[in-house]
Amino acid sequence: MSMVPQAKSLPHPRVQQNNVPLGILLMIGATIVFALQDGISRHLAGTYNTYMVVMVRYWFFAAFVVFLAARANGGIKEAARTDQLWLQIFRGVLLVGEICVAVYGFTVLGLIESQAVFICYPLLVAALSGPVLGESVGWRRWAAIGVGLIGVLIILQPGMGVFNPAAVIPFISALMFAVYGLVTRYAARKDSTATSFFWTGVAGMVFMTAIGIWFWEPMSQQDWIWMALLCVSGVTGHWLLIKCYEMAEASAVQPFAYFHLIWAAMLGMAVFGEVIRTNVAIGAGVIIAAGLFTLWRERVKR
């Protein structure tokens, strides 16, 4: 994924312990791996068709999902059982579509600006949780959402000269990921996280294969190595997150997901020659502050 997903997207068992320091280390490790994944995605999608890159990545991801399901109690049959089949398929298709948009954004805007805008997705989740799920959103969280969106405007600078429409790409990606998160919450009312995780991989793989196979391009031997690293990094990142949420409560470790932006910025500058513009740094700071406040309010309510 282009950003560390929230806990409800992952198949983790009930927390048996609460080792917060270890959980934080695992979360930071996951953000490092996902930032590397974003960098490799940018390299490959800058050379080959985005659909093909995401398709091959999803082949490996789906294999990982099936492997986990096969090892769980009840096996694949139990993991695939759902009374919300079309909803689960929609979730999988929505996520793979979001990944395509995010990876394309990396090639157009770079890692730094793409991630700086994308990190507003928790605020979008909070804003949409009312109309979509009927959850209560108080005035404090609405204020934080408004402040976060101001941060997005600071980054996009829509009133400064000629506005670049491509700057909206990561915001569309964030909006898609926020809707995916809300649909996942809705699906969780009837299905287990293991079932949702299974259909995320399988439905996404089937959909992406139906599209990506038509955009197949010959890949150099060196880039196949990068592709293999992309697939392994995706599995490794999810494994670290699963272990993270086994070790500590999500509310304690989720704020450290913002380290993803730091690693992505370092990678963008060191490898791709990107620069951090002042407005991007200010806007990202505003978004992170608003996001942390929203997480804190959610923890207080719980």
C-alpha positions in Angstrom: 0.0 0.0 0.0 1.0 3.7 -0.3 0.4 4.4 3.3 0.4 2.3 6.5 -3.2 1.0 6.8 -5.2 1.3 10.0 -5.5 -1.7 12.3 -8.9 -2.8 11.1 -7.6 -3.6 7.7 -5.3 -6.4 9.0 -6.0 -9.9 10.2 -4.6 -9.8 13.7 -5.8 -11.8 16.6 -7.1 -10.4 19.9 -4.3 -8.5 21.7 -2.9 -10.8 24.4 -0.3 -8.4 25.6 0.4 -4.7 25.4 4.1 -4.2 24.8 4.0 -0.6 23.5 7.7 -0.1 23.0 8.0 -3.2 20.9 4.9 -2.3 19.0 6.3 1.2 18.2 9.5 -0.3 16.9 7.5 -2.7 14.7 5.4 0.2 13.4 8.5 2.2 12.6 10.0 -0.8 10.9 6.8 -1.2 8.8 6.9 2.5 7.8 10.5 2.1 6.6 9.6 -1.0 4.5 6.5 0.7 3.0 8.6 3.8 2.1 11.1 1.6 0.3 8.1 0.0 -1.5 6.9 3.4 -2.6 10.4 4.2 -4.0 10.6 0.9 -5.9 7.0 1.5 -7.2 8.0 4.9 -8.4 11.1 3.5 -10.2 9.2 0.7 -11.9 6.1 2.7 -12.8 8.3 5.4 -14.3 9.7 2.8 -16.7 6.8 0.4 -17.2 3.0 0.7 -17.3 1.5 1.2 -13.9 -1.2 -1.4 -14.4 1.4 -4.1 -15.1 3.5 -3.2 -12.1 0.5 -3.3 -9.7 -0.7 -6.5 -11.3 2.5 -8.4 -10.6 2.7 -7.0 -7.1 -0.9 -8.2 -6.5 0.0 -11.7 -7.7 2.4 -12.0 -4.9 0.2 -10.3 -2.4 -2.7 -12.6 -3.2 -0.4 -15.6 -2.8 0.5 -14.3 0.6 -3.1 -13.8 1.6 -4.1 -17.4 0.5 -1.0 -18.8 2.4 -2.2 -17.0 5.6 -5.8 -18.3 5.1 -4.6 -21.8 4.5 -2.7 -21.9 7.8 -5.6 -20.4 9.8 -8.3 -22.4 11.6 -10.9 -23.6 9.0 -8.5 -22.9 6.1 -9.3 -21.1 2.9 -13.0 -22.1 2.9 -13.5 -20.5 6.3 -11.6 -17.3 5.3 -13.6 -16.9 2.1 -17.0 -17.4 3.7 -19.1 -14.2 3.7 -22.6 -13.0 3.3 -21.3 -9.7 1.8 -19.6 -11.0 -1.3 -20.2 -8.0 -3.5 -19.2 -5.6 -0.7 -16.0 -7.5 -0.2 -15.3 -7.5 -3.9 -15.9 -3.8 -4.0 -13.4 -3.3 -1.2 -10.7 -5.2 -3.0 -11.3 -3.4 -6.3 -11.4 0.0 -4.6 -8.0 -0.7 -2.8 -6.2 -1.9 -5.9 -7.6 1.2 -7.8 -6.3 3.4 -5.0 -2.9 1.8 -5.3 -2.8 2.5 -9.1 -3.7 6.1 -8.5 -1.1 6.5 -5.8 1.7 4.9 -7.8 0.8 7.0 -10.8 1.0 10.0 -8.5 4.6 9.1 -7.5 5.7 9.2 -11.1 4.0 12.6 -11.7 4.6 14.5 -8.5 7.3 12.4 -6.7 7.3 10.8 -3.3 7.4 13.9 -1.1 4.5 15.8 -2.4 2.4 12.7 -3.0 2.8 11.5 0.6 2.5 15.0 2.0 -1.1 15.2 0.6 -2.0 11.5 1.1 -1.4 11.7 4.9 -4.7 13.6 5.2 -6.6 10.3 4.8 -7.3 9.8 8.5 -9.1 13.2 8.5 -11.2 12.2 5.5 -12.1 9.0 7.4 -13.2 11.0 10.3 -15.2 13.4 8.1 -17.0 10.6 6.2 -17.6 8.4 9.1 -20.8 10.4 10.0 -22.6 10.2 6.7 -21.3 6.7 5.7 -21.4 4.8 9.0 -23.7 7.1 11.1 -20.9 7.7 13.7 -20.9 10.8 15.8 -18.3 13.5 14.9 -18.0 16.3 17.4 -17.1 19.9 16.8 -13.5 19.3 18.0 -12.9 16.7 15.3 -14.6 18.8 12.7 -12.3 21.7 13.6 -9.3 19.3 13.2 -10.6 18.1 9.9 -10.9 21.8 8.7 -7.4 22.6 9.9 -6.1 19.5 8.1 -7.8 20.4 4.8 -6.2 23.9 5.2 -2.9 22.1 5.3 -3.8 20.3 2.0 -4.5 23.7 0.4 -1.2 25.0 1.6 0.5 22.2 -0.2 -1.6 22.4 -3.4 -1.5 26.2 -3.6 -4.5 26.5 -5.8 -4.4 30.3 -5.9 -0.7 30.6 -6.8 -0.3 31.2 -10.5 -1.3 28.3 -12.8 -2.7 25.4 -10.8 -1.3 22.0 -11.7 -4.2 19.5 -11.9 -1.8 16.6 -11.3 -1.5 17.9 -7.7 -5.0 16.6 -7.0 -3.9 13.0 -7.8 -2.7 12.1 -4.2 -5.8 13.7 -2.8 -8.0 11.4 -4.9 -5.9 8.5 -3.7 -6.4 9.6 -0.1 -10.1 9.9 -0.6 -10.3 6.4 -2.2 -8.3 5.0 0.7 -10.6 6.7 3.3 -13.7 5.2 1.6 -11.9 1.8 1.6 -11.3 2.2 5.3 -14.9 3.0 6.0 -16.2 0.2 3.8 -13.9 -2.1 5.8 -15.4 -0.9 9.0 -18.9 -1.6 7.6 -17.9 -5.1 6.4 -16.4 -5.8 9.9 -19.9 -5.7 11.4 -20.5 -9.2 9.9 -17.2 -10.5 8.6 -13.9 -11.2 10.4 -10.7 -9.3 9.6 -9.3 -12.5 8.2 -12.2 -12.7 5.7 -11.8 -9.1 4.7 -8.1 -9.5 4.3 -8.6 -12.6 2.1 -11.0 -10.8 -0.2 -8.8 -7.7 -0.4 -6.0 -9.8 -1.9 -8.0 -12.2 -4.1 -10.6 -9.7 -5.5 -7.8 -7.1 -6.1 -5.7 -9.7 -7.9 -8.5 -10.9 -10.2 -9.5 -7.4 -11.1 -6.0 -6.2 -11.7 -5.1 -9.2 -13.8 -8.1 -8.6 -16.0 -6.8 -5.1 -16.7 -3.0 -5.3 -16.4 -2.5 -8.3 -18.6 -3.3 -6.1 -21.6 -0.5 -3.8 -20.7 2.3 -6.3 -20.4 5.7 -5.1 -21.3 9.0 -7.0 -21.5 11.0 -6.2 -18.3 14.8 -6.2 -18.0 16.5 -8.7 -15.7 17.6 -6.0 -13.3 14.1 -4.6 -13.0 12.7 -8.1 -12.4 15.0 -8.0 -9.3 13.4 -4.7 -8.3 10.0 -6.2 -8.9 10.8 -9.2 -6.6 12.0 -6.7 -3.9 8.7 -4.8 -4.4 6.7 -8.0 -3.8 8.8 -9.1 -0.8 8.6 -5.6 0.8 4.8 -5.6 0.5 4.6 -9.0 2.4 7.2 -7.9 4.9 5.4 -4.7 5.6 2.1 -6.4 6.3 3.9 -9.0 8.4 5.4 -6.3 10.6 2.0 -4.6 10.9 0.3 -7.8 12.0 3.0 -8.4 14.6 2.8 -4.7 15.6 -0.9 -5.0 16.3 -0.4 -8.3 18.2 2.1 -6.6 20.5 0.3 -3.3 21.3 -3.0 -1.5 21.0 -3.6 0.3 17.7 -4.3 3.6 19.4 -0.8 3.6 21.0 1.1 2.8 17.8 -1.0 4.4 15.0 0.5 8.0 15.5 4.0 6.5 14.5 2.6 5.7 11.1 3.4 9.3 10.2 7.1 8.3 10.1 6.2 7.0 6.6 6.3 10.6 5.3 9.8 11.2 6.9 11.3 8.1 5.2 9.6 8.8 1.9 11.0 12.4 2.0 14.5 11.1 2.7 14.3 8.6 -0.1 12.8 11.1 -2.5 15.7 13.6 -1.9 18.5 11.0 -1.8 17.5 8.8 -4.7 15.2 10.9 -6.9 16.6 14.3 -6.4 13.4 15.8 -5.0 13.3 18.9 -2.8 11.0 19.8 0.0 9.3 23.1 -0.8 8.5 25.3 2.2 4.7 25.2 1.6 4.9 21.4 1.5 6.7 21.2 4.8 4.3 23.7 6.4 1.2 22.0 5.0 2.4 18.5 6.0 3.1 19.7 9.5 -0.5 21.2 9.8 -2.0 17.9 8.5 0.0 15.7 10.9 -0.9 17.9 13.9 -4.6 17.7 12.9 -4.3 14.0 12.4 -2.7 13.4 15.7 -5.4 15.5 17.4 -8.1 13.4 15.7 -6.4 10.1 16.9 -6.2 11.5 20.4 -9.9 12.5 20.4 -10.8 9.0 19.2 -8.8 7.5 22.0 -10.4 9.8 24.6 -13.9 8.8 23.3 -13.1 5.1 23.6 
